[in-house]
Amino acid sequence: MQKAALGIIPKTRQEAGCIDYYFHIDEKDPDSFMFYENWMSQKDLDDHLEMPYLKEFIKLLEEVLAEKEDFKLWKIIE
């Protein structure tokens, strides 16, 4: 799982609108992880979610996760 997650990082960082994209693992529970990412616009995020490599990764998540993934969208207030 970790190898697959690390594999999508360089591709994602090259996408238009990607500000940053980081993969984090809980030091006490390596099976617990999260992505922290920032996008210039909702359209850029939507385009990212349609990338074939990301769809493959999400399919892998669905096969290996003990619980359903939890996606949260946060808005920057400037």
N, CA, C and O atoms as a CHARMM CRD file, in Angstrom:
* protein
*
  312
    1    1 MET  N      0.82400  -1.19200   0.00000 PROA 1      0.00000
    2    1 MET  CA     0.00000   0.00000   0.00000 PROA 1      0.00000
    3    1 MET  C      0.86700   1.25400   0.00000 PROA 1      0.00000
    4    1 MET  O      0.64000   2.17700  -0.78300 PROA 1      0.00000
    5    2 GLN  N      1.86400   1.28000   0.88700 PROA 2      0.00000
    6    2 GLN  CA     2.72700   2.45800   0.97600 PROA 2      0.00000
    7    2 GLN  C      3.45800   2.69200  -0.34800 PROA 2      0.00000
    8    2 GLN  O      3.59800   3.83400  -0.78400 PROA 2      0.00000
    9    3 LYS  N      3.91600   1.63400  -0.97800 PROA 3      0.00000
   10    3 LYS  CA     4.62300   1.76900  -2.25200 PROA 3      0.00000
   11    3 LYS  C      3.69800   2.38200  -3.31100 PROA 3      0.00000
   12    3 LYS  O      4.11900   3.25500  -4.07000 PROA 3      0.00000
   13    4 ALA  N      2.45200   1.93100  -3.36400 PROA 4      0.00000
   14    4 ALA  CA     1.49000   2.47900  -4.31800 PROA 4      0.00000
   15    4 ALA  C      1.22500   3.95600  -4.02800 PROA 4      0.00000
   16    4 ALA  O      1.13000   4.76500  -4.95100 PROA 4      0.00000
   17    5 ALA  N      1.10800   4.30200  -2.76100 PROA 5      0.00000
   18    5 ALA  CA     0.86200   5.69400  -2.38300 PROA 5      0.00000
   19    5 ALA  C      2.03900   6.57500  -2.79500 PROA 5      0.00000
   20    5 ALA  O      1.84800   7.66100  -3.34200 PROA 5      0.00000
   21    6 LEU  N      3.24200   6.10600  -2.53000 PROA 6      0.00000
   22    6 LEU  CA     4.42100   6.88800  -2.90100 PROA 6      0.00000
   23    6 LEU  C      4.53500   7.02700  -4.41300 PROA 6      0.00000
   24    6 LEU  O      5.07800   8.01600  -4.90600 PROA 6      0.00000
   25    7 GLY  N      4.03000   6.05200  -5.14700 PROA 7      0.00000
   26    7 GLY  CA     4.11100   6.08700  -6.59600 PROA 7      0.00000
   27    7 GLY  C      3.25600   7.14700  -7.25200 PROA 7      0.00000
   28    7 GLY  O      3.57100   7.59200  -8.35500 PROA 7      0.00000
   29    8 ILE  N      2.17600   7.56500  -6.59900 PROA 8      0.00000
   30    8 ILE  CA     1.31200   8.57700  -7.21300 PROA 8      0.00000
   31    8 ILE  C      1.75400  10.00500  -6.90500 PROA 8      0.00000
   32    8 ILE  O      1.28900  10.94800  -7.54600 PROA 8      0.00000
   33    9 ILE  N      2.63500  10.17000  -5.94400 PROA 9      0.00000
   34    9 ILE  CA     3.04200  11.52000  -5.53300 PROA 9      0.00000
   35    9 ILE  C      3.70400  12.30500  -6.65900 PROA 9      0.00000
   36    9 ILE  O      3.26300  13.42000  -6.93800 PROA 9      0.00000
   37   10 PRO  N      4.73700  11.78900  -7.32200 PROA 10     0.00000
   38   10 PRO  CA     5.36900  12.59900  -8.38000 PROA 10     0.00000
   39   10 PRO  C      4.40700  12.96100  -9.51200 PROA 10     0.00000
   40   10 PRO  O      4.45700  14.07400 -10.03600 PROA 10     0.00000
   41   11 LYS  N      3.53700  12.03100  -9.88800 PROA 11     0.00000
   42   11 LYS  CA     2.56500  12.31100 -10.94900 PROA 11     0.00000
   43   11 LYS  C      1.61100  13.41500 -10.52400 PROA 11     0.00000
   44   11 LYS  O      1.31100  14.32400 -11.29800 PROA 11     0.00000
   45   12 THR  N      1.14000  13.32900  -9.29400 PROA 12     0.00000
   46   12 THR  CA     0.18500  14.31400  -8.80200 PROA 12     0.00000
   47   12 THR  C      0.82300  15.68800  -8.70100 PROA 12     0.00000
   48   12 THR  O      0.20300  16.68500  -9.07200 PROA 12     0.00000
   49   13 ARG  N      2.04400  15.75600  -8.20900 PROA 13     0.00000
   50   13 ARG  CA     2.70500  17.05600  -8.05100 PROA 13     0.00000
   51   13 ARG  C      2.94300  17.75100  -9.38400 PROA 13     0.00000
   52   13 ARG  O      3.13700  18.96600  -9.41700 PROA 13     0.00000
   53   14 GLN  N      2.93100  17.00700 -10.47900 PROA 14     0.00000
   54   14 GLN  CA     3.12200  17.59800 -11.80800 PROA 14     0.00000
   55   14 GLN  C      1.80800  18.07200 -12.42600 PROA 14     0.00000
   56   14 GLN  O      1.82000  18.73300 -13.46500 PROA 14     0.00000
   57   15 GLU  N      0.70000  17.75100 -11.81400 PROA 15     0.00000
   58   15 GLU  CA    -0.58900  18.15800 -12.36900 PROA 15     0.00000
   59   15 GLU  C     -0.78800  19.66800 -12.23300 PROA 15     0.00000
   60   15 GLU  O     -0.32400  20.30400 -11.28700 PROA 15     0.00000
   61   16 ALA  N     -1.49900  20.20900 -13.22200 PROA 16     0.00000
   62   16 ALA  CA    -1.85300  21.63100 -13.17400 PROA 16     0.00000
   63   16 ALA  C     -2.67600  21.89800 -11.91800 PROA 16     0.00000
   64   16 ALA  O     -3.59800  21.14800 -11.59900 PROA 16     0.00000
   65   17 GLY  N     -2.34200  22.95400 -11.22100 PROA 17     0.00000
   66   17 GLY  CA    -3.12200  23.35600 -10.05500 PROA 17     0.00000
   67   17 GLY  C     -2.71200  22.72500  -8.75000 PROA 17     0.00000
   68   17 GLY  O     -3.25500  23.08500  -7.70500 PROA 17     0.00000
   69   18 CYS  N     -1.76700  21.78900  -8.76400 PROA 18     0.00000
   70   18 CYS  CA    -1.32400  21.16900  -7.51500 PROA 18     0.00000
   71   18 CYS  C     -0.35900  22.10800  -6.80100 PROA 18     0.00000
   72   18 CYS  O      0.71100  22.42700  -7.32000 PROA 18     0.00000
   73   19 ILE  N     -0.74300  22.54100  -5.62300 PROA 19     0.00000
   74   19 ILE  CA     0.12600  23.40100  -4.81300 PROA 19     0.00000
   75   19 ILE  C      1.07200  22.53500  -3.99700 PROA 19     0.00000
   76   19 ILE  O      2.28400  22.75400  -3.99800 PROA 19     0.00000
   77   20 ASP  N      0.51300  21.55000  -3.30100 PROA 20     0.00000
   78   20 ASP  CA     1.33900  20.57800  -2.58400 PROA 20     0.00000
   79   20 ASP  C      0.54600  19.29300  -2.36700 PROA 20     0.00000
   80   20 ASP  O     -0.68400  19.27700  -2.40400 PROA 20     0.00000
   81   21 TYR  N      1.30500  18.21200  -2.13700 PROA 21     0.00000
   82   21 TYR  CA     0.70500  16.88500  -2.03000 PROA 21     0.00000
   83   21 TYR  C      1.65100  16.02700  -1.20000 PROA 21     0.00000
   84   21 TYR  O      2.75100  15.70000  -1.64400 PROA 21     0.00000
   85   22 TYR  N      1.22300  15.66400   0.00200 PROA 22     0.00000
   86   22 TYR  CA     2.08000  14.93100   0.93100 PROA 22     0.00000
   87   22 TYR  C      1.36800  13.69400   1.46400 PROA 22     0.00000
   88   22 TYR  O      0.15300  13.69900   1.66600 PROA 22     0.00000
   89   23 PHE  N      2.12600  12.65900   1.68200 PROA 23     0.00000
   90   23 PHE  CA     1.63500  11.39100   2.22500 PROA 23     0.00000
   91   23 PHE  C      2.19400  11.24300   3.62900 PROA 23     0.00000
   92   23 PHE  O      3.40700  11.33300   3.81800 PROA 23     0.00000
   93   24 HSD  N      1.34100  11.01800   4.61400 PROA 24     0.00000
   94   24 HSD  CA     1.75300  10.89200   6.01300 PROA 24     0.00000
   95   24 HSD  C      1.34100   9.53200   6.55900 PROA 24     0.00000
   96   24 HSD  O      0.27000   9.02000   6.23400 PROA 24     0.00000
   97   25 ILE  N      2.19600   8.95500   7.38800 PROA 25     0.00000
   98   25 ILE  CA     1.90200   7.68900   8.05300 PROA 25     0.00000
   99   25 ILE  C      1.99300   7.91500   9.55400 PROA 25     0.00000
  100   25 ILE  O      2.91100   8.58200  10.03200 PROA 25     0.00000
  101   26 ASP  N      1.05400   7.36600  10.28600 PROA 26     0.00000
  102   26 ASP  CA     1.06100   7.42600  11.74400 PROA 26     0.00000
  103   26 ASP  C      2.27100   6.63500  12.24600 PROA 26     0.00000
  104   26 ASP  O      2.41900   5.45700  11.92100 PROA 26     0.00000
  105   27 GLU  N      3.13000   7.27300  13.03200 PROA 27     0.00000
  106   27 GLU  CA     4.34300   6.60900  13.53300 PROA 27     0.00000
  107   27 GLU  C      4.03100   5.41400  14.42700 PROA 27     0.00000
  108   27 GLU  O      4.81600   4.46700  14.48500 PROA 27     0.00000
  109   28 LYS  N      2.90900   5.44400  15.11500 PROA 28     0.00000
  110   28 LYS  CA     2.55200   4.35000  16.01500 PROA 28     0.00000
  111   28 LYS  C      1.71200   3.26600  15.32700 PROA 28     0.00000
  112   28 LYS  O      1.60400   2.14400  15.82200 PROA 28     0.00000
  113   29 ASP  N      1.12700   3.61500  14.19600 PROA 29     0.00000
  114   29 ASP  CA     0.29200   2.66800  13.46200 PROA 29     0.00000
  115   29 ASP  C      0.53000   2.86100  11.96800 PROA 29     0.00000
  116   29 ASP  O     -0.16500   3.65500  11.33300 PROA 29     0.00000
  117   30 PRO  N      1.49700   2.15000  11.39800 PROA 30     0.00000
  118   30 PRO  CA     1.83600   2.35900   9.99000 PROA 30     0.00000
  119   30 PRO  C      0.71100   2.00200   9.01700 PROA 30     0.00000
  120   30 PRO  O      0.80500   2.30400   7.82700 PROA 30     0.00000
  121   31 ASP  N     -0.34600   1.36600   9.50800 PROA 31     0.00000
  122   31 ASP  CA    -1.49300   1.08700   8.65100 PROA 31     0.00000
  123   31 ASP  C     -2.46700   2.26500   8.60500 PROA 31     0.00000
  124   31 ASP  O     -3.45500   2.23600   7.87200 PROA 31     0.00000
  125   32 SER  N     -2.18200   3.28900   9.38600 PROA 32     0.00000
  126   32 SER  CA    -3.00400   4.49300   9.39500 PROA 32     0.00000
  127   32 SER  C     -2.23200   5.60100   8.66800 PROA 32     0.00000
  128   32 SER  O     -1.09200   5.91100   9.01200 PROA 32     0.00000
  129   33 PHE  N     -2.87400   6.18500   7.66300 PROA 33     0.00000
  130   33 PHE  CA    -2.17100   7.17800   6.85500 PROA 33     0.00000
  131   33 PHE  C     -3.13500   8.23800   6.35100 PROA 33     0.00000
  132   33 PHE  O     -4.35300   8.09600   6.45500 PROA 33     0.00000
  133   34 MET  N     -2.57100   9.29400   5.80700 PROA 34     0.00000
  134   34 MET  CA    -3.38200  10.36100   5.22000 PROA 34     0.00000
  135   34 MET  C     -2.58800  11.07300   4.13700 PROA 34     0.00000
  136   34 MET  O     -1.35700  11.06200   4.13200 PROA 34     0.00000
  137   35 PHE  N     -3.31400  11.68300   3.23400 PROA 35     0.00000
  138   35 PHE  CA    -2.73500  12.59200   2.25500 PROA 35     0.00000
  139   35 PHE  C     -3.14100  14.00100   2.64600 PROA 35     0.00000
  140   35 PHE  O     -4.28500  14.25000   3.02700 PROA 35     0.00000
  141   36 TYR  N     -2.19400  14.91700   2.54900 PROA 36     0.00000
  142   36 TYR  CA    -2.48200  16.33700   2.73900 PROA 36     0.00000
  143   36 TYR  C     -2.17500  17.00000   1.40700 PROA 36     0.00000
  144   36 TYR  O     -1.06100  16.89600   0.89300 PROA 36     0.00000
  145   37 GLU  N     -3.17100  17.68200   0.85000 PROA 37     0.00000
  146   37 GLU  CA    -2.98900  18.26100  -0.47300 PROA 37     0.00000
  147   37 GLU  C     -3.70700  19.59400  -0.58800 PROA 37     0.00000
  148   37 GLU  O     -4.72900  19.82600   0.05800 PROA 37     0.00000
  149   38 ASN  N     -3.15900  20.45700  -1.41500 PROA 38     0.00000
  150   38 ASN  CA    -3.75500  21.76600  -1.69100 PROA 38     0.00000
  151   38 ASN  C     -3.81400  21.95400  -3.20500 PROA 38     0.00000
  152   38 ASN  O     -2.87300  21.62700  -3.92800 PROA 38     0.00000
  153   39 TRP  N     -4.93400  22.48500  -3.66000 PROA 39     0.00000
  154   39 TRP  CA    -5.17100  22.71400  -5.08500 PROA 39     0.00000
  155   39 TRP  C     -5.56100  24.16300  -5.31500 PROA 39     0.00000
  156   39 TRP  O     -6.16900  24.79800  -4.45400 PROA 39     0.00000
  157   40 MET  N     -5.20600  24.67700  -6.48200 PROA 40     0.00000
  158   40 MET  CA    -5.53000  26.06900  -6.81800 PROA 40     0.00000
  159   40 MET  C     -7.03800  26.27900  -6.94300 PROA 40     0.00000
  160   40 MET  O     -7.54300  27.35100  -6.61100 PROA 40     0.00000
  161   41 SER  N     -7.75500  25.26700  -7.41700 PROA 41     0.00000
  162   41 SER  CA    -9.19000  25.43900  -7.62300 PROA 41     0.00000
  163   41 SER  C     -9.90300  24.09700  -7.47600 PROA 41     0.00000
  164   41 SER  O     -9.27500  23.03800  -7.48700 PROA 41     0.00000
  165   42 GLN  N    -11.20700  24.16400  -7.34100 PROA 42     0.00000
  166   42 GLN  CA   -12.01100  22.94900  -7.29200 PROA 42     0.00000
  167   42 GLN  C    -11.89900  22.18800  -8.61000 PROA 42     0.00000
  168   42 GLN  O    -11.88900  20.95700  -8.61700 PROA 42     0.00000
  169   43 LYS  N    -11.81300  22.91700  -9.73200 PROA 43     0.00000
  170   43 LYS  CA   -11.67000  22.25900 -11.03100 PROA 43     0.00000
  171   43 LYS  C    -10.37300  21.45300 -11.09100 PROA 43     0.00000
  172   43 LYS  O    -10.36100  20.33800 -11.61300 PROA 43     0.00000
  173   44 ASP  N     -9.29300  22.00400 -10.56600 PROA 44     0.00000
  174   44 ASP  CA    -8.02200  21.26800 -10.55800 PROA 44     0.00000
  175   44 ASP  C     -8.14700  19.98600  -9.73700 PROA 44     0.00000
  176   44 ASP  O     -7.64700  18.93800 -10.14500 PROA 44     0.00000
  177   45 LEU  N     -8.80500  20.06300  -8.59600 PROA 45     0.00000
  178   45 LEU  CA    -9.02400  18.86400  -7.77900 PROA 45     0.00000
  179   45 LEU  C     -9.91100  17.87300  -8.52000 PROA 45     0.00000
  180   45 LEU  O     -9.63000  16.67400  -8.53000 PROA 45     0.00000
  181   46 ASP  N    -10.97200  18.36300  -9.13700 PROA 46     0.00000
  182   46 ASP  CA   -11.86400  17.47600  -9.89100 PROA 46     0.00000
  183   46 ASP  C    -11.11300  16.77900 -11.02000 PROA 46     0.00000
  184   46 ASP  O    -11.31500  15.58800 -11.25900 PROA 46     0.00000
  185   47 ASP  N    -10.24300  17.52000 -11.71900 PROA 47     0.00000
  186   47 ASP  CA    -9.43500  16.91800 -12.78500 PROA 47     0.00000
  187   47 ASP  C     -8.51500  15.84900 -12.21800 PROA 47     0.00000
  188   47 ASP  O     -8.33700  14.79200 -12.82400 PROA 47     0.00000
  189   48 HSD  N     -7.93000  16.12300 -11.05900 PROA 48     0.00000
  190   48 HSD  CA    -7.05200  15.14900 -10.39900 PROA 48     0.00000
  191   48 HSD  C     -7.80800  13.85700 -10.09500 PROA 48     0.00000
  192   48 HSD  O     -7.29200  12.75900 -10.30800 PROA 48     0.00000
  193   49 LEU  N     -9.01700  13.99800  -9.60200 PROA 49     0.00000
  194   49 LEU  CA    -9.80800  12.82500  -9.23200 PROA 49     0.00000
  195   49 LEU  C    -10.19500  11.96500 -10.43100 PROA 49     0.00000
  196   49 LEU  O    -10.61600  10.82000 -10.26400 PROA 49     0.00000
  197   50 GLU  N    -10.05700  12.50400 -11.62400 PROA 50     0.00000
  198   50 GLU  CA   -10.36100  11.75900 -12.85000 PROA 50     0.00000
  199   50 GLU  C     -9.11600  11.11500 -13.47500 PROA 50     0.00000
  200   50 GLU  O     -9.22600  10.40600 -14.47500 PROA 50     0.00000
  201   51 MET  N     -7.95300  11.35200 -12.90300 PROA 51     0.00000
  202   51 MET  CA    -6.72600  10.77700 -13.46200 PROA 51     0.00000
  203   51 MET  C     -6.76800   9.25000 -13.34700 PROA 51     0.00000
  204   51 MET  O     -7.10700   8.71600 -12.29200 PROA 51     0.00000
  205   52 PRO  N     -6.42500   8.55000 -14.43100 PROA 52     0.00000
  206   52 PRO  CA    -6.46300   7.08000 -14.40100 PROA 52     0.00000
  207   52 PRO  C     -5.60800   6.47100 -13.28500 PROA 52     0.00000
  208   52 PRO  O     -6.02500   5.49800 -12.65700 PROA 52     0.00000
  209   53 TYR  N     -4.42800   7.02500 -13.03200 PROA 53     0.00000
  210   53 TYR  CA    -3.57800   6.45400 -11.98200 PROA 53     0.00000
  211   53 TYR  C     -4.19900   6.63600 -10.60400 PROA 53     0.00000
  212   53 TYR  O     -4.01700   5.79200  -9.72700 PROA 53     0.00000
  213   54 LEU  N     -4.92800   7.72500 -10.40700 PROA 54     0.00000
  214   54 LEU  CA    -5.57800   7.93200  -9.11100 PROA 54     0.00000
  215   54 LEU  C     -6.77900   6.99600  -8.96600 PROA 54     0.00000
  216   54 LEU  O     -7.02300   6.46400  -7.88300 PROA 54     0.00000
  217   55 LYS  N     -7.52100   6.79500 -10.04000 PROA 55     0.00000
  218   55 LYS  CA    -8.64900   5.85800  -9.98400 PROA 55     0.00000
  219   55 LYS  C     -8.15500   4.44800  -9.64900 PROA 55     0.00000
  220   55 LYS  O     -8.81000   3.72300  -8.90000 PROA 55     0.00000
  221   56 GLU  N     -7.00400   4.05900 -10.19800 PROA 56     0.00000
  222   56 GLU  CA    -6.41900   2.75300  -9.87200 PROA 56     0.00000
  223   56 GLU  C     -6.04500   2.69400  -8.39300 PROA 56     0.00000
  224   56 GLU  O     -6.27700   1.68200  -7.73300 PROA 56     0.00000
  225   57 PHE  N     -5.46800   3.77400  -7.87300 PROA 57     0.00000
  226   57 PHE  CA    -5.07800   3.81600  -6.47400 PROA 57     0.00000
  227   57 PHE  C     -6.30600   3.73200  -5.56700 PROA 57     0.00000
  228   57 PHE  O     -6.28400   3.01900  -4.56300 PROA 57     0.00000
  229   58 ILE  N     -7.36000   4.44000  -5.90500 PROA 58     0.00000
  230   58 ILE  CA    -8.58600   4.40100  -5.09500 PROA 58     0.00000
  231   58 ILE  C     -9.19000   2.99900  -5.12400 PROA 58     0.00000
  232   58 ILE  O     -9.71100   2.52500  -4.11400 PROA 58     0.00000
  233   59 LYS  N     -9.12300   2.34500  -6.26000 PROA 59     0.00000
  234   59 LYS  CA    -9.61200   0.96600  -6.34000 PROA 59     0.00000
  235   59 LYS  C     -8.81100   0.06000  -5.39900 PROA 59     0.00000
  236   59 LYS  O     -9.37600  -0.80100  -4.72500 PROA 59     0.00000
  237   60 LEU  N     -7.50300   0.26100  -5.36100 PROA 60     0.00000
  238   60 LEU  CA    -6.65200  -0.49400  -4.43700 PROA 60     0.00000
  239   60 LEU  C     -7.04600  -0.19900  -2.98600 PROA 60     0.00000
  240   60 LEU  O     -7.12300  -1.11200  -2.16400 PROA 60     0.00000
  241   61 LEU  N     -7.28900   1.05200  -2.68100 PROA 61     0.00000
  242   61 LEU  CA    -7.72200   1.41800  -1.32200 PROA 61     0.00000
  243   61 LEU  C     -8.97200   0.65500  -0.92200 PROA 61     0.00000
  244   61 LEU  O     -9.06300   0.12700   0.18600 PROA 61     0.00000
  245   62 GLU  N     -9.92800   0.60200  -1.83000 PROA 62     0.00000
  246   62 GLU  CA   -11.18500  -0.07800  -1.53300 PROA 62     0.00000
  247   62 GLU  C    -10.96300  -1.55900  -1.23300 PROA 62     0.00000
  248   62 GLU  O    -11.72100  -2.15900  -0.47100 PROA 62     0.00000
  249   63 GLU  N     -9.93200  -2.14600  -1.82800 PROA 63     0.00000
  250   63 GLU  CA    -9.64500  -3.56500  -1.62000 PROA 63     0.00000
  251   63 GLU  C     -8.91300  -3.83800  -0.31000 PROA 63     0.00000
  252   63 GLU  O     -9.09200  -4.90200   0.28300 PROA 63     0.00000
  253   64 VAL  N     -8.09500  -2.89600   0.15000 PROA 64     0.00000
  254   64 VAL  CA    -7.23500  -3.18700   1.30600 PROA 64     0.00000
  255   64 VAL  C     -7.63600  -2.48900   2.60700 PROA 64     0.00000
  256   64 VAL  O     -7.19900  -2.90700   3.67900 PROA 64     0.00000
  257   65 LEU  N     -8.43800  -1.45800   2.54300 PROA 65     0.00000
  258   65 LEU  CA    -8.78400  -0.73500   3.76800 PROA 65     0.00000
  259   65 LEU  C     -9.75900  -1.51800   4.63700 PROA 65     0.00000
  260   65 LEU  O    -10.69400  -2.15000   4.14500 PROA 65     0.00000
  261   66 ALA  N     -9.51600  -1.46100   5.92900 PROA 66     0.00000
  262   66 ALA  CA   -10.41800  -2.09500   6.88600 PROA 66     0.00000
  263   66 ALA  C    -11.71500  -1.28800   7.02000 PROA 66     0.00000
  264   66 ALA  O    -12.78000  -1.84400   7.28600 PROA 66     0.00000
  265   67 GLU  N    -11.60700   0.02100   6.83400 PROA 67     0.00000
  266   67 GLU  CA   -12.76100   0.90900   6.90900 PROA 67     0.00000
  267   67 GLU  C    -12.82500   1.74000   5.63900 PROA 67     0.00000
  268   67 GLU  O    -11.82400   1.89500   4.93900 PROA 67     0.00000
  269   68 LYS  N    -13.99300   2.26900   5.34500 PROA 68     0.00000
  270   68 LYS  CA   -14.14400   3.13900   4.18300 PROA 68     0.00000
  271   68 LYS  C    -13.26600   4.37100   4.36800 PROA 68     0.00000
  272   68 LYS  O    -13.16000   4.91700   5.46700 PROA 68     0.00000
  273   69 GLU  N    -12.64100   4.79700   3.27900 PROA 69     0.00000
  274   69 GLU  CA   -11.79600   5.98800   3.35000 PROA 69     0.00000
  275   69 GLU  C    -12.63000   7.20700   3.74000 PROA 69     0.00000
  276   69 GLU  O    -13.83100   7.26500   3.47500 PROA 69     0.00000
  277   70 ASP  N    -11.98200   8.16200   4.36200 PROA 70     0.00000
  278   70 ASP  CA   -12.64900   9.36800   4.83900 PROA 70     0.00000
  279   70 ASP  C    -11.99700  10.56100   4.14900 PROA 70     0.00000
  280   70 ASP  O    -10.86200  10.92100   4.45800 PROA 70     0.00000
  281   71 PHE  N    -12.71900  11.17000   3.21600 PROA 71     0.00000
  282   71 PHE  CA   -12.21300  12.34300   2.51500 PROA 71     0.00000
  283   71 PHE  C    -12.86100  13.57600   3.10300 PROA 71     0.00000
  284   71 PHE  O    -14.07800  13.62700   3.28000 PROA 71     0.00000
  285   72 LYS  N    -12.04700  14.56700   3.40500 PROA 72     0.00000
  286   72 LYS  CA   -12.56700  15.83100   3.91300 PROA 72     0.00000
  287   72 LYS  C    -12.00500  16.95600   3.05400 PROA 72     0.00000
  288   72 LYS  O    -10.80900  16.99600   2.76600 PROA 72     0.00000
  289   73 LEU  N    -12.87100  17.85700   2.65600 PROA 73     0.00000
  290   73 LEU  CA   -12.44600  19.03700   1.92300 PROA 73     0.00000
  291   73 LEU  C    -12.48900  20.23300   2.87400 PROA 73     0.00000
  292   73 LEU  O    -13.49600  20.49300   3.53200 PROA 73     0.00000
  293   74 TRP  N    -11.38800  20.93800   2.92300 PROA 74     0.00000
  294   74 TRP  CA   -11.28700  22.11000   3.77800 PROA 74     0.00000
  295   74 TRP  C    -11.04400  23.32200   2.89100 PROA 74     0.00000
  296   74 TRP  O    -10.33900  23.22500   1.88600 PROA 74     0.00000
  297   75 LYS  N    -11.59900  24.41800   3.24000 PROA 75     0.00000
  298   75 LYS  CA   -11.44400  25.65300   2.47400 PROA 75     0.00000
  299   75 LYS  C    -10.51700  26.61300   3.21000 PROA 75     0.00000
  300   75 LYS  O    -10.67800  26.84800   4.40800 PROA 75     0.00000
  301   76 ILE  N     -9.55400  27.15900   2.49200 PROA 76     0.00000
  302   76 ILE  CA    -8.64500  28.15500   3.07600 PROA 76     0.00000
  303   76 ILE  C     -9.38500  29.48000   3.17300 PROA 76     0.00000
  304   76 ILE  O     -9.98300  29.93800   2.19900 PROA 76     0.00000
  305   77 ILE  N     -9.34400  30.07800   4.32200 PROA 77     0.00000
  306   77 ILE  CA    -9.91600  31.40900   4.52200 PROA 77     0.00000
  307   77 ILE  C     -8.75900  32.37900   4.65400 PROA 77     0.00000
  308   77 ILE  O     -7.95300  32.29900   5.58100 PROA 77     0.00000
  309   78 GLU  N     -8.70000  33.27900   3.72300 PROA 78     0.00000
  310   78 GLU  CA    -7.58400  34.24200   3.73600 PROA 78     0.00000
  311   78 GLU  C     -8.06300  35.61500   4.11600 PROA 78     0.00000
  312   78 GLU  O     -7.26700  36.55200   4.17900 PROA 78     0.00000
